[in-house]
Amino acid sequence: MEKEMKFDGWGYEVKTCSDACLSAINSYNLEVLSYGRKRSVILEAPRNDPKCVLGNILAAHFLCSSDTSRALPLIDAAKSHLEHASSYEKAVFDAVYYLISPDRDDDVAVELHSKLLQDFPKDLVSLKRAQVLCFYMGRPDLSLKLVEQVLTINDKENYIYGMLAFPLLELGQMEAALQAGKRGFKINKDDPWSQHALCHAYQYECRFKEAVNFMEECARSWSSLSSFMYTHNWWHVALCYLEGHAPMEKVREVYDQYIWKELERSDAVPAEVYVNAVGLLLRVYVHGGLDVFEDRLKILVNCLKDRAFWYLEWHLDILTLWALSFMGEFAEAENLLEGLKSRISTMNKKKKKLMQIGIQLAEALYEYGKGENEKALEFLGHEFDILNCKIIGASDEQLDVFNEIWISLLLNTGHASQAIQAIEKQLKKREHAPFLWRLLEKGYSILGRPESASFRDKASVLEATHFT
């Protein structure tokens, strides 16, 4: 039967005779933008129309990171019907096919998506896909450029302002990010990315109680979120409790009831939970509260020894290295570290150079877990700049723990003066963060300086302020 041209949710032409195929594509688009946990709905598209180019290539992209063998026939099917596809489908195919190519150049992949968005600016899923790529490139500047490219035509659309807010956050443009988040939230109070952006901004401004109250009110809308987004939003809540010096039991409650408990769901994705779980426990350890968590890290490490969860995300691998070495699983940690080095060796020259900071951070976290402070500092270096670490696929807030570790290493290895400079730099941005004042107190105390008493008092006042 001759194929029909139908129109997807963006209003762009899709060549298919199947309403069910088109419905699956539209549902998938919504799941992606809303961080839903039913993105597998896209697999219904090629089942209902094996010849639909858009359905095949989107399904292939969904599968390529987890099941390449199932993705390949879908790519072939899309290729074989490309001649009869719409211009929109061909543009999406070109961008996605290059993106999932093993030898891709990330900059070229971004350029292809930029061209796609010039011609089809309503396609917010292609924008999201490109922004995710920029995130793993450590390039929020490119991410911002892409969303600004299509902002005018989408200025009243759902989800666009959360997508605008995130690169603004990563570029330190906090007020602009806050306003973008508020606008996105006004359009859709259940948009988790706008909620996340607002929490991020409140947290950065040390408005911890406000952030917690806001997120706990929003939490009623989170049951349909992916494992990552659900536990990541709760990770932010836990971090606000931690930074605001709430009782450590509050942090533990969030970990137990909303992060770890996610694993009880039949459709949970464990790796997406683990990255938030281990990220929180590392932050708790740095803040000196791990004893309250009893054997939870041991339980988590037993899960992280499963190599099925290795090499999925650089960020998770680096956190896992700390957890393994801290719990005395040195052989496992060394195997993971050697595997990361092996993967670096197979990268092209450009990528290999970019990922050297990832290896240095991995080496440092391995040594830090063992308590080898001098060695850990040697890997980080005395000119450590956390902004260079975005390439591991972590946000500024996720990376901040590594900055805290670096400062702690400086304090513990006889470099108090340098640590003080780093702390004071942070305080210019976040003067109401109690933990920074505690670190400053420690630095001045190490140097025998009398100002340490006033910094202790400042920390105590702030600790008593946020959650009382």
MIVO-469246 format. One record per atom (N, C-alpha, C, O): residue in one letter; x, y, z. Coordinates in steps of 0.02 Angstrom, whole numbers, plus 50000, padded with zeros to 5 digits. Layout:
% residues N
AXYZ;...
//
This chain:
% residues 468
M500424994050000;M500005000050000;M500445006250000;M500945006550036;E500255011149961;E500635017449957;E500635020850025;E500115021350058;K501225023050046;K501285026250111;K500985033250110;K501005036750059;E500715035250166;E500435041950173;E500935046550208;E501385044250243;M500845052950197;M501205057850236;M500755060150293;M500205062750281;K500975059150354;K500615061450413;K501045066850446;K501605068050425;F500775069950497;F501135075350531;F501225073450605;F500755071550640;D501845074050628;D501985072450698;D501795078350743;D501525083350719;G501925077650806;G501735082750855;G502045089450844;G501785094550867;W502605089750808;W502935096150792;W502625099450731;W502735105250716;G502215095350694;G501935097850632;G502365096150572;G502255098950518;Y502845091550579;Y503285089650525;Y503065083150493;Y502765078850525;E503215082450428;E502975076750390;E503345070350407;E503955070250412;V502955065050416;V503225058350427;V502885053650379;V502265053450376;K503265049850342;K502965045250293;K502805038650327;K503245034550341;T502165037650340;T501925031450370;T501185030750355;T500825035650348;C500965024550351;C500255023250343;C499945021150409;C499345019450412;S500345021250463;S500125018550527;S500025024150579;S500495027650597;D499405024950602;D499275029650656;D499625027450720;D499845031550760;A499655020850730;A499975018250791;A500725019750792;A501015021150844;C501045019450733;C501755021250728;C501855028550746;C502295030150786;L501445032950719;L501505040050733;L501365041550806;L501695045650837;S500875038050834;S500705038950905;S501295037050949;S501425040350999;A501655031650931;A502235029550970;A502795034750967;A503125036151017;I502885037650908;I503395042850900;I503225048950944;I503655051550979;N502605051050941;N502395056850981;N502445055451056;N502635059751095;S502255049351076;S502305047451147;S503035047351170;S503195049651225;Y503465044751127;Y504175044651143;Y504455051651152;Y504835052951198;N504265056151107;N504495063051112;N504305066051179;N504705069551211;L503695064751201;L503465067351265;L503855064251323;L504035067651370;E503975057751319;E504355054351371;E505065057251377;E505315058051433;V505375058651321;V506055061351322;V506055068251356;V506465069551400;L505605072551336;L505595079351362;L505385079651435;L505595084151472;S504965074951456;S504725074951525;S505135070351570;S504955069251628;Y505685067551544;Y506105062851581;Y505695056951608;Y505785054651664;G505235054551565;G504805049051584;G505175042351583;G505725041851555;R504865037451613;R505185030851618;R504915026051566;R505065020051569;K504535028451517;K504245024051467;K504505025751397;K504135025451348;R505145027551393;R505425029151328;R505435023251280;R505505024151219;S505375017251308;S505375011251265;S504765010951220;S504715006651176;V504285015551230;V503705015851186;V503915016851113;V503535015051067;I504505019551101;I504725020651032;I504805014150994;I504785014050933;L504905008651030;L504985002150997;L504334999950963;L504334995550919;E503775002950984;E503145001450951;E503105004350881;E502735001850839;A503485009550868;A503455012750802;A503665008050745;A503265007150699;P504265005050747;P504435000450692;P504024994150692;P503954990950640;R503754992150750;R503314986250750;R502684987550710;R502424983150675;N502424993650715;N501814995450680;N501934997550608;N501484997150567;D502534999850594;D502715001650525;D503465000450515;D503865005050527;P503654994450493;P504364992750485;P504724997050433;P505334996950429;K504335000850393;K504645004850340;K504705012250358;K504955016150318;C504475014150416;C504495021250436;C505215023150456;C505475020450504;V505515027650419;V506205029650432;V506285032850501;V506745031150538;L505835037450518;L505895040950582;L505805036150641;L506185036350689;G505305031650636;G505205026850690;G505795022250699;G505985020750755;N506085020050644;N506665015450647;N507275018850677;N507615015950720;I507435024850655;I508065027950678;I508005030250750;I508495029850788;L507415032550771;L507325034450842;L507355028250887;L507635028550941;A507065022750864;A507095016550903;A507825014050907;A508035011650959;A508185014750852;A508895012650852;A509295016850901;A509715014250938;H509175023350903;H509525027650950;H509365025751021;H509805025851064;F508735024051035;F508545021951102;F508925015651123;F509115014951181;L509035011051076;L509335004651092;L510095004651090;L510415000351119;C510395009551055;C511105008851038;C511565008451099;C512095005351095;S511375011551155;S511825011451213;S511745005151254;S512175003651295;S511195001451244;S511074995551286;S511044989051248;S511184983751276;D510874989251184;D510774983151145;D510914984451072;D510454984951031;T511554984851055;T511754986550987;T511494981450936;T511324983250880;S511464975050956;S511244969850909;S510524971050886;S510354969450829;R510114973850929;R509424975350910;R509374981950872;R508914983050833;A509854986350883;A509844992850849;A510034992250775;A509754995750733;L510504987850759;L510764987450691;L510224986050638;L510214989450587;P509774981150649;P509254980050598;P508804986050588;P508544987250533;L508694989850641;L508274995850636;L508625001250594;L508305004650554;I509275001850603;I509665006550562;I509625004550489;I509525008750445;D509714998050476;D509684995550407;D508994996750376;D508944998550317;A508474995850416;A507794996950390;A507695004350373;A507395005950322;A507945008650416;A507885015850402;A508265017650338;A508015021450297;K508865014950331;K509265016350271;K508905014150208;K508905017750157;S508615008250210;S508335005350149;S507705009050125;S507515008250067;H507405013050168;H506805016750148;H506925024350148;H506445028250143;L507545026250152;L507715033350158;L507505037350096;L507325043150101;E507545034050038;E507395037549975;E506685040349975;E506545045449943;H506225037050010;H505525038950008;H505315043050070;H504725044650078;A505785044550113;A505635048150175;A505535055650162;A505745058150109;S505235059050209;S505155066350204;S505835069750217;S506295066550243;S505885076050199;S506515079750211;S506665080150286;S507245080050306;Y506145080550327;Y506245080650400;Y506535074050424;Y507005073950463;E506245068550401;E506495061950422;E507225061050400;E507625058250437;K507375063250340;K508075062550316;K508555066650359;K509105064350373;A508345072550380;A508775076650422;A508885073450491;A509445073550517;V508355070650520;V508425067250584;V508855061050575;V509295059650617;F508745057350521;F509155051350509;F509895053250505;F510305050050538;D510065058250466;D510765060250458;D511085062050526;D511645060050540;A510715065950567;A510985068150631;A511065062350679;A511585061750712;V510555058050683;V510585052450731;V511065047050708;V511435044250748;Y511065045550643;Y511525040450617;Y512245042250631;Y512645038050650;Y512415048650621;Y513095050750636;Y513235050550711;Y513775048550732;L512735052450750;L512825052550823;L512985045750851;L513385045150897;I512685040450824;I512795033750850;I513355030050814;I513475024250828;S513695033550768;S514275030550735;S514855029850783;S514985034550822;P515205024350783;P515745023250832;P516325028150826;P516665029550875;D516445030750766;D517025035150755;D516815042450747;D517165046350714;R516275044350777;R516015051150767;R516485056350796;R516855055050843;D516465062250767;D516785068150795;D516215072150828;D515735074050795;D516275073350893;D515735076550930;D515545083350900;D514955085050897;D516045087150879;D515895093850851;D515475093350788;D515035097350776;V515625088350747;V515235087250685;V514525085250703;V514045087350671;A514445080950755;A513785078850776;A513365084850799;A512765085150785;V513685089550834;V513335095550855;V513135099750794;V512575102350791;E513595100350746;E513445104250686;E512855101350647;E512445105050622;L512825094750643;L512275091550608;L511605093050643;L511095094150610;H511615092950709;H511005094450746;H510825101850739;H510235103650736;S511325106050737;S511195113250728;S510865114450660;S510395118450655;K511105111050609;K510805111750542;K510085109050543;K509635112150514;L509975103450575;L509305100650581;L508835105650614;L508265106550592;L509075108850667;L508655113550704;L508545120050666;L508035123450677;Q509005121850622;Q508885127650580;Q508285126450534;Q507875130850522;D508245120450508;D507715118750460;D507065116550495;D506525117550468;F507135113650554;F506555110950590;F506595112850664;F506695108650707;P506505119250678;P506635121950745;P506125119950798;P506235121150858;K505565116850778;K505065114750828;K505235107950859;K504925105950908;D505725104650831;D505895097850855;D506315098350919;D506925098350917;L505975098650975;L506325099551039;L506685093251063;L507135093651104;V506485087451037;V506845081351055;V507525081251022;V508015078851052;S507575083750961;S508235084350930;S508665089350968;S509275088550974;L508355094750992;L508715099451034;L508955096051098;L509535096851117;K508525092151130;K508725088651192;K509295083851178;K509765083351216;R509245080251122;R509765075451104;R510435078951095;R510955076551118;A510425084751063;A511035088651052;A511305091451118;A511905091651129;Q510855093551162;Q511075096151227;Q511395090751270;Q511875092051306;V511135084751266;V511445079151303;V512145077951277;V512605076851316;L512235078251211;L512895077551182;L513365083051208;L513935081651227;C513125089151208;C513535094751233;C513725093851306;C514285095551327;F513265091051346;F513405089651416;F513995084951423;F514445086251464;Y514005079651383;Y514565074851387;Y515195077451354;Y515735074551362;M515145082751316;M515735086051289;M516005091251338;M516565093851329;G515625092651391;G515825097951437;G515775104851406;G516175109251420;R515265105851362;R515205112051324;R514515115251335;R514105115151289;P514385118051393;P513745121551403;P513655127551357;P513095129651343;D514215130351334;D514165136051288;D513835133951223;D513415137651196;L514005128051197;L513685125551136;L512945123851149;L512515124951107;S512825121151207;S512135119351226;S511695125551228;S511125125451204;L511955130951257;L511575137151260;L511465139951190;L510915142451174;K511965139651148;K511905142151079;K511355138551041;K510975141551003;L511305131951051;L510795128051017;L510085129951039;L509645130650997;V509985130751104;V509315132351128;V509125139551108;V508555140851093;E509615143951109;E509475150851088;E509295151151014;E508915155550992;Q509575146550976;Q509445146250904;Q508705145150889;Q508445147450838;V508345141550933;V507645139850919;V507165142950970;V506565141350970;L507415147451013;L507015150051067;L506435154351043;L505875153751069;T506555158650995;T506025163250974;T505405159650949;T504845161450967;I505505154550908;I504935151050879;I504585146650930;I504005144750921;N504945144950985;N504665140551037;N504535144151103;N504485140951155;D504475150851101;D504495154651163;D503895153451209;D503915155351268;K503385150251184;K502805148651227;K502735141151237;K502235138851264;E503225137351215;E503165130051216;E503365127151284;E503795129751320;N503045121551299;N503215117551357;N503935114851350;N504145113051295;Y504305114551404;Y504965111551411;Y505545115851387;Y506115114551406;I505425120851346;I505975124651316;I506375128451369;I506985129151363;Y506045130951421;Y506395135251468;Y506815131251518;Y507315133851544;G506615125151532;G507055120851571;G507695119351532;G508235118951561;M507615118551466;M508185117251423;M508625123451415;M509225122851403;L508335129251422;L508725135451423;L509085136351489;L509655138551491;A508735134651544;A509005135951611;A509645132051625;A510105134651656;F509675125751603;F510235121551624;F510915124051599;F511375124751640;P511005125551534;P511655128251514;P511815134951547;P512395136451559;L511305138951562;L511425145251598;L511705143751667;L512165147151690;L511425138751701;L511695136651766;L512435134751759;L512855136851799;E512575130651708;E513255128051700;E513755133451680;E514355132651688;L513495138951654;L513935144551636;L513955149851690;L514255155151681;G513645148451747;G513675153051804;G513215158951798;G513275163751837;Q512745158751751;Q512275164351742;Q511645162851783;Q511115161351757;M511735163351849;M511225160851896;M510565164651892;M510035161551894;E510585171151888;E509965174951887;E509565173451823;E508955172651826;A509915173151766;A509575171551704;A509285164451706;A508735163151682;A509655159851737;A509425152951744;A508805152651788;A508325149051774;L508815156451842;L508245156751888;L507625159251852;L507075156451860;Q507695164451812;Q507125167151776;Q506865162251723;Q506255161651713;A507325158851689;A507115153851640;A506745148151673;A506235145851649;G507005145851730;G506675140451768;G505985142551790;G505515138551785;K505915148651813;K505255151151835;K504765151351777;K504175149851785;R505005153351719;R504565153751661;R504345146751639;R503765145651622;G504815142151639;G504645135251622;G504145132251672;G503685128751653;F504245133851736;F503805131351788;F503105134351782;F502605131051796;K503075140551760;K502425143851751;K502035140551694;K501425139751699;I502385138551641;I502065135151585;I501825128251606;I501265126151589;N502245124651644;N502075117851665;N502395116451732;N502995115451737;K501985116351784;K502245115351852;K502525108351863;K502865107051912;D502375103751816;D502625096851823;D503245095551780;D503465089851775;D503515100651748;D504125099751707;D504715098551754;D504935103251788;P504985092451757;P505505090951806;P506165094651793;P506545095851840;W506285096451730;W506915099951715;W506885107251737;W507395110051758;S506295110351733;S506215117051760;S506235116851837;S506535121151868;Q505915111851866;Q505945110951939;Q506685110251961;Q506905113452008;H507035105951925;H507745104751940;H508145111151935;H508575112551978;A508025115151884;A508395121351874;A508275126151932;A508745129451956;L507645126651954;L507495131152010;L507825128852074;L508105132852111;C507805122352087;C508145119652146;C508885121052143;C509195123152192;H509175119952085;H509895121152073;H510075128452091;H510565129752126;A509655133052067;A509785140152079;A509705141952153;A510115145452181;Y509165139452185;Y509065140752256;Y509635137852298;Y509875140952345;Q509845131852278;Q510385128552314;Q511035132452308;Q511395133452358;Y511185134752248;Y511795138652237;Y511785145052280;Y512305147152306;E511195148052287;E511125154152326;E511065152852401;E510945157352441;C511145146352420;C511115144252490;C510425145452521;C510365146552581;R509915145252480;R509225145652504;R508975138452513;R508505136252480;F509305134952559;F509215127752564;F508515125752585;F508215121252555;K508245129052635;K507575127352659;K507055128752605;K506595124752595;E507125134252571;E506675135952516;E506705130752461;E506195128752433;A507315128552446;A507405123352394;A507065116852414;A506715113752373;V507155114852476;V506855108552501;V506095109052499;V505755104452475;N505825114552525;N505095115352526;N504805115252455;N504285112152443;F505155118552409;F504935118752340;F504935111752309;F504445109652278;M505485108052318;M505545101552287;M505075096452319;M504795092152284;E504985096752383;E504535092052416;E503815093252394;E503415088552392;E503645099452378;E502985100952351;E502915098152280;E502385095752260;C503455098652242;C503455096152173;C503455088552169;C503255085652118;A503685085252221;A503805078052219;A503195073852203;A503255068152180;R502595076652213;R501985072952197;R501955071152122;R501605066452103;S502335074852081;S502315073752008;S502885069251984;S502975068551923;W503265066252029;W503875062752008;W503805055251997;W504285052151974;S503245052352012;S503195045052010;S503295042251939;S503495036451932;S503165046251889;S503245043851820;S503935045351790;S504055043851732;L504375048251830;L505035050151804;L505495044051798;L505405039051832;S505985044651754;S506505039551748;S506875038751813;S506865043151856;S507205033051821;S507585031851883;S508085037351895;S508175039551952;F508415039751843;F508915044951853;F508595051451878;F508805054251928;M508075053751842;M507795060251859;M507465060051927;M507515064851965;Y507125054551943;Y506795053852008;Y507315054252065;Y507245058152112;T507835050052059;T508325049952114;T508775056152113;T509025058152165;H508865059152054;H509285065152052;H508935071052085;H509255074952120;N508285071752073;N507925077052107;N507945076052183;N508015080852220;W507885069852206;W507935068552278;W508655069452302;W508765071452360;W509135068052259;W509845069452277;W509935076752292;W510285078552340;H509625081052253;H509665088252266;H509345090052333;H509615094152371;V508785086852349;V508465088152414;V508935086052470;V509035089752518;A509235080052464;A509695077652515;A510285082352523;A510515083652578;L510535084852467;L511115089252468;L510935095852503;L511355098652539;C510335098252492;C510125104452527;C510085103352602;C510295107652641;Y509825097552623;Y509835095952694;Y510545095752720;Y510695098352774;L510995092652682;L511695091852703;L512045098652707;L512355100252757;E511985102552654;E512325109052653;E512015113952703;E512365118352729;G511365113252715;G511035117652762;G511095115452834;G510805118452879;H511485110152845;H511635107552912;H511005105252948;H510945106153009;A510535102252912;A509985098852944;A510255092552979;A510815090552963;P509895089553024;P510125083253055;P510295078153001;P509925077352952;M510855074653010;M511075069852959;M510545064452947;M510535061352894;E510125063252996;E509595058352988;E509115060252932;E508815055952900;K509035066852920;K508605069052865;K508915067052797;K508555065052751;V509565067752793;V509915065652731;V509845058152722;V509705055752667;R509935054552776;R509875047152773;R509175045052753;R509085040252716;E508675048552778;E507975046952762;E507855047652687;E507525043452656;V508105053052658;V508025053952585;V508375048352547;V508105045652499;Y508985046652570;Y509355041152538;Y508945034652540;Y508875031352489;D508685033052598;D508325026652607;D507665026552571;D507505021752535;Q507265031852580;Q506565031752558;Q506465033752485;Q505965031952455;Y506945037452457;Y506815040152390;Y507375038652340;Y507255038952279;I507965037052363;I508495035252315;I508565027752313;I508445024652261;W508755024752368;W508865017452368;W508215013652355;W508225008352322;K507665016152381;K507025012652373;K506795012252301;K506395007952283;E507055016752258;E506895016552187;E507055009752157;E506725007552110;L507555006252184;L507764999752158;L507224994452167;L507254989252134;E506744995652210;E506204990852220;E505714990852162;E505324986052155;R505714995952121;R505254996252064;R505484991452010;R506084990951995;S505014987951980;S505184982851930;S505504985851868;S505884982451833;D505354992251854;D505634995451794;D506215000251811;D506395004451770;A506494999551870;A507065003851889;A507665002251846;A507764996651824;V508075007351834;V508715006451799;V509265007451851;V509415013151869;P509575002051875;P510025002551933;P510585007551925;P510735011251972;A510915007751867;A511475012251858;A511275019551869;A511665023451896;E510655021251850;E510415028051858;E510305029751932;E510345035451952;V510165024551971;V510085025452043;V510775025852077;V510885030052120;Y511225021552056;Y511875021052088;Y512265027652083;Y512605029552131;V512225031052026;V512615037152019;V512395042452069;V512815046252094;N511755042652085;N511525047352136;N511655044852206;N511795048852251;A511615038352216;A511735035452282;A512465036352303;A512605038852357;V512925034352260;V513635034852278;V513865042152279;V514295043952318;G513575046252235;G513745053352236;G513545056552302;G513915060752328;L512975054652329;L512755057352393;L513195054752450;L513395058652494;L513355048352450;L513755045652505;L514465048452505;L514755049452558;L514745049852447;L515395053152445;L515355060052476;L515785062052515;R514835063752459;R514755070552487;R514655070152563;R514935074252600;V514275065252586;V514175064352658;V514835062752692;V514975065352746;Y515235058552660;Y515895056852688;Y516335063052695;Y516645064152747;V516355067052643;V516775073152644;V516535077852700;V516945081352730;H515895077852712;H515605082252765;H515635078952834;H515405081852883;G515905072852837;G516015069752902;G515415066352933;G515385065652994;G514935064252892;G514325061352921;G514195054152902;G513635051752912;L514695050652874;L514565043952847;L514385038852901;L514035034052887;D514615039952963;D514465035153016;D513715034353028;D513495029053048;V513335039653015;V512605039353024;V512285034552974;V511735032052985;F512635033252919;F512365028952867;F512515021552877;F512325017352836;E512855019952931;E513005013052951;E513285009052892;E513805010952864;D512955003452873;D513254999052822;D512995000352751;D513074996052707;R512695006052741;R512395007352675;R512915007652619;R512785005252564;L513495010452632;L514015010652581;L514255003652564;L514395002152506;K514304999452614;K514514992452601;K514014988952555;K514204985452509;I513374990052569;I512844987052527;I512894989652455;I512844985852407;L513004996152448;L513074999152382;L513684996552345;L513644995052286;V514244995852381;V514854993452349;V514764986352324;V515034984652271;N514404982152360;N514274975352336;N513904975552269;N514004971152227;C513484980552259;C513144981452194;C513624984052141;C513614981852084;L514054988652161;L514514991852113;L515064987152090;L515404988552041;K515164981652125;K515664976652102;K515424972852040;K515814969552006;D514774973352027;D514494970151967;D514744974051906;D514564979851897;R515144970851865;R515464974251809;R514984976251753;R515164979751706;A514364973951759;A513864976151710;A513744983651716;A513484986751669;F513924986551773;F513824993751784;F514454997851773;F514465003851785;W514984994551750;W515604998151735;W515595000651663;W515294997551619;Y515915006351653;Y516035009251586;Y515385011551551;Y515365012151490;L514875012851591;L514265015751563;L514315023351563;L514105026651516;E514595026051618;E514655033251628;E515315034651663;E515465031551714;W515715039251637;W516335041051670;W516215043551741;W516585041851787;H515695047451750;H515555050151816;H515425044451866;H515705044451921;L515015039651847;L514875033951891;L515515029851903;L515635027751959;D515915028851852;D516535025051861;D517005028351911;D517305024951953;I517055034851907;I517515038451953;I517255038252024;I517645037252071;L516605038952033;L516315038352100;L516395031152126;L516535030152185;T516315026352081;T516385019252100;T517095017852123;T517195013952170;L517595020852090;L518285019852111;L518395021952183;L518715018352222;W518115027652202;W518175029752272;W517845024652318;W518145022552368;A517235022652301;A516865018152345;A517225011452353;A517275008852409;L517465008652298;L517825002252301;L518455002752343;L518574998552387;S518855007852330;S519485008452367;S519365010152440;S519725007652484;F518865014252454;F518715016052523;F518505009952564;F518665009452623;M518145005352531;M517914999352566;M518414993652561;M518244987952578;G519014994952537;G519544989952536;G519504985052479;G519854980052479;E519094986452429;E519044982052370;E519564984352318;E519384986552264;F520194983652337;F520734986452296;F520814982952229;F520934986252178;A520744976352228;A520824972652165;A520294974752115;A520434975852056;E519674975452139;E519124977552095;E519244984652070;E519144986252012;A519464988952116;A519584995952097;A520134996352045;A520085000151996;E520664992452054;E521224992652006;E521004990051938;E521224992551886;N520564984951937;N520304982451873;N519894987751837;N519954988651777;L519484991251875;L519074996651846;L519525002151818;L519415004651763;L520025004051857;L520485009351836;L520865007351774;L520945011451728;E521105001351771;E521474999051712;E521024998851651;E521235000251595;G520384996951662;G519904996951607;G519785003851579;G519715004751518;L519765008851623;L519675015751600;L520275017951559;L520205021251507;K520875016151582;K521475017951545;K521485014551476;K521705017451427;S521255008351474;S521225004751411;S520755008151362;S520895008551302;R520195010551387;R519715013951345;R519985020551318;R519855022451261;I520365023851359;I520695030051337;I521155028551278;I521195032451230;S521525023051283;S522025021451232;S521735020251163;S522075020951113;T521085018451161;T520775017051096;T520435023151065;T520175022851009;M520425028751102;M520085034751076;M520525038351025;M521125037451022;N520195042350983;N520585046350936;N520985051650974;N520855052951033;K521455054650942;K521925059250975;K521565064951011;K521735066751067;K521065067750977;K520705073351005;K520335071451069;K520375074951119;K519965065851066;K519585063551124;K520045061351180;K519905062651239;K520595058151162;K521075055751213;K521345061551253;K521415061151314;K521505067051220;K521765072951254;K521255075851302;K521425077751358;L520625076151279;L520095078851321;L519975074651383;L519835077251437;M520035067951375;M519855063551430;M520425062351479;M520335058551527;Q521005065351468;Q521555064551516;Q521365067051585;Q521565064151636;I520965072351588;I520745074851653;I520305069751689;I520315069351750;G519935065851649;G519525060551679;G519945055151712;G519785052751766;I520485053351678;I520945048351706;I521285051051769;I521355047451818;Q521495057351767;Q521815060251826;Q521345060451885;Q521535058951942;L520725062151873;L520215062251926;L520085055251951;L520015054152012;A520065050351906;A519965043451926;A520545041051971;A520425037952023;E521165042451950;E521745040651991;E521715043852060;E521865040752110;A521525050252061;A521495053852124;A520965050952171;A521095050252230;L520385049252144;L519845046452187;L520025039552212;L519835037652267;Y520385035752172;Y520625029252194;Y521095030052253;Y521035026552304;E521575034652248;E522045035852303;E521705038952363;E521865037352421;Y521235043452351;Y520865046652406;Y520485041452446;Y520465041752508;G520175036752411;G519815031452445;G520275027252490;G520065024952543;K520895026352469;K521375022552509;K521665026652566;K522005023852610;G521535033152566;G521825037452617;G522515039952600;G522865042552643;E522705039252537;E523365041552514;E523305048752490;E523265050152430;N523285053352538;N523145060352522;N523675063552478;N523505067252431;E524295062252491;E524835065252451;E524785063052378;E524855067052333;K524675056552368;K524615053952300;K524005056752265;K524025058552206;A523445057152302;A522835059852273;A522935067052250;A522715068952196;L523265071052292;L523395078052274;L523865078552215;L523795082952173;E524335073952212;E524805073952155;E524435073052089;E524605076252039;F523925068752089;F523535067652027;F523105073752011;F523035075551952;L522805076852061;L522395082752048;L522815088852031;L522625092851988;G523385089452064;G523835095152052;G523645101152093;G523085101752117;H524115105652101;H523995111652142;H523615117052104;H523385121852134;E523555116252039;E523175121051998;E522515118051975;E522245119951923;F522255113452013;F521635110051995;F521065114951982;F520935119352022;D520725114051925;D520155118251907;D519565113651892;D519575110051842;I519075113851935;I518505109251929;I518135110151863;I517825105351839;L518155116051834;L517795117251771;L518065112951714;L517715111751665;N518685110851720;N518975106551668;N518695099451671;N518815095451625;C518335097851724;C518105090951734;C517405089551707;C517145084051713;K517095094551676;K516425093551648;K516415087851598;K515885084851586;I516975086351568;I517025081351515;I516825074451540;I516685070051499;I516815073251606;I516625066651632;I515865065751632;I515615060451649;G515495070951613;G514775070351611;G514455071551678;G514075067451703;A514625077251708;A514355079051773;A514225086551775;A514585090451744;S513705088551811;S513535095551817;S513995098951868;S514365095551904;D513975105551871;D514375109151920;D514225106851991;D514685106052031;E513585105652005;E513395103552072;E513665096552087;E513885095252143;Q513665092152038;Q513945085452047;Q514705085652054;Q514995081752091;L515015090352018;L515745090952021;L515995094152085;L516575093352103;D515565097952118;D515785101952176;D516115097652230;D516555100052265;V515905091452236;V516205087152287;V516945086052274;V517335085352321;F517145085852210;F517855084952194;F518255091152213;F518845090652232;N517945096952209;N518265103052232;N518355102952307;N518875104952333;E517845100652342;E517895099952415;E518445095052435;E518805096152483;I518495089652397;I519035084752410;I519715087952400;I520165087052440;W519785091652345;W520425094952331;W520625099752387;W521195099752409;I520145103652410;I520295108352464;I520475104552528;I520945106452563;S520115099152542;S520275095052600;S520975092052595;S521335091652644;L521155089852535;L521825087152524;L522355092452536;L522875090952566;L522245098552513;L522715103952526;L522795105152601;L523355105952625;L522235105252636;L522255106352709;L522625100752745;L522975101952794;N522545094652721;N522825088852755;N523535087252735;N523835082552763;T523805090952688;T524495089452665;T524955095452671;T525465095852636;G524785100052715;G525235105652729;G525205111452681;G525685115252675;H524645112252647;H524565117752599;H523975122152619;H523555123752577;A523945123852682;A523375127552708;A523275134352674;A522715136452661;S523825137752660;S523765144452629;S523425144052561;S523005148152545;Q523625139052521;Q523315138252456;Q522575136152463;Q522145138352425;A522435131952513;A521755129852526;A521325135952543;A520755136552520;I521585140352584;I521215146352605;I521045150652544;I520485153252539;Q521505151352498;Q521375155152437;Q520795152052398;Q520355155552373;A520795145352393;A520275141852356;A519595142552392;A519085143552359;I519605142152458;I518975142752496;I518695149852489;I518095150752479;E519135154752495;E518895161652490;E518615163252421;E518165167252415;K518885159952370;K518615160752303;K517905158052300;K517465160952269;Q517795152252333;Q517125149352334;Q516635153652375;Q516055154252357;L516885156452429;L516455160552473;L516205166852438;L515685169552456;K516575169252389;K516355175152351;K515705173452313;K515305177952298;K515625167152298;K515025164952262;K514485162352309;K513885163052295;R514695159352365;R514205156052409;R514375157552482;R514595153152519;E514275163752501;E514495165952567;E514065163252624;E514255163852682;H513495160252609;H513055157552661;H513095149952667;H512645146852695;A513625147052640;A513715139752644;A514125138052707;A514715139652709;P513825134952757;P514175133752820;P514815129652812;P515315131052846;F514805124552768;F515375120152763;F516005123852739;F516555122252761;L515915128752696;L516485132652673;L516805136452731;L517415137052735;W516395139052776;W516665142652834;W517015137752881;W517505139652913;R516765131552886;R517115126552926;R517805124952897;R518295124152933;L517825124452830;L518475123252799;L518945129152810;L519545128252822;L518675135152806;L519095141152817;L519345141352889;L519915143052901;E518905139652935;E519105139153005;E519685134253013;E520175135753048;K519635128652981;K520165123552986;K520815126252957;K521355125252986;G520775129552899;G521385132252868;G521735137252912;G522345136752921;Y521365141952940;Y521675146952984;Y521925143853049;Y522425146053077;S521575138753073;S521795135253134;S522455131653123;S522895131753166;I522525128553064;I523155125153047;I523735130053048;I524285128453070;L523605136153024;L524125141253022;L524215144853088;L524645149153096;G523795143053138;G523845146253203;G523605153453203;G523835157453244;R523155155053158;R522915161853152;R522295162953196;R521855158653197;P522245168453232;P521685169553279;P521005170453244;P520485169653276;E521015172153179;E520375173053144;E519955166753141;E519355167053128;S520265161053155;S519885154753151;S519285154753197;S518775151753181;A519335158053254;A518775158253302;A518175161853272;A517605159653281;S518295167253237;S517735170953207;S517415166953151;S516805167453140;F517825163153115;F517545158953061;F517135153253091;F516625151253062;R517355150653148;R516965145453182;R516285148253203;R515775144953195;D516285154253229;D515655157453250;D515195158653190;D514595157653193;K515505160853134;K515105162053073;K514775155553050;K514185155553033;A515155150153050;A514895143653030;A514325141553076;A513815139053053;S514415142553140;S513905140453189;S513255144253179;S512715141353183;V513315150753166;V512715154753154;V512345152253092;V511735151553093;L512715150953038;L512395148652977;L512095141752986;L511545140352961;E512435137353022;E512185130653034;E511525130753072;E511095126453064;A511455135753115;A510845136353156;A510285140053119;A509725140353144;T510445142653060;T509965147053025;T509515143452976;T508915144652975;H509805139052936;H509465136652876;H508855132252891;H508345132852856;F508885127952941;F508335123352953;F508055123953023;F507845118953053;T508055130053050;T507745131153116;T507155135853109;T506825137453158;
//
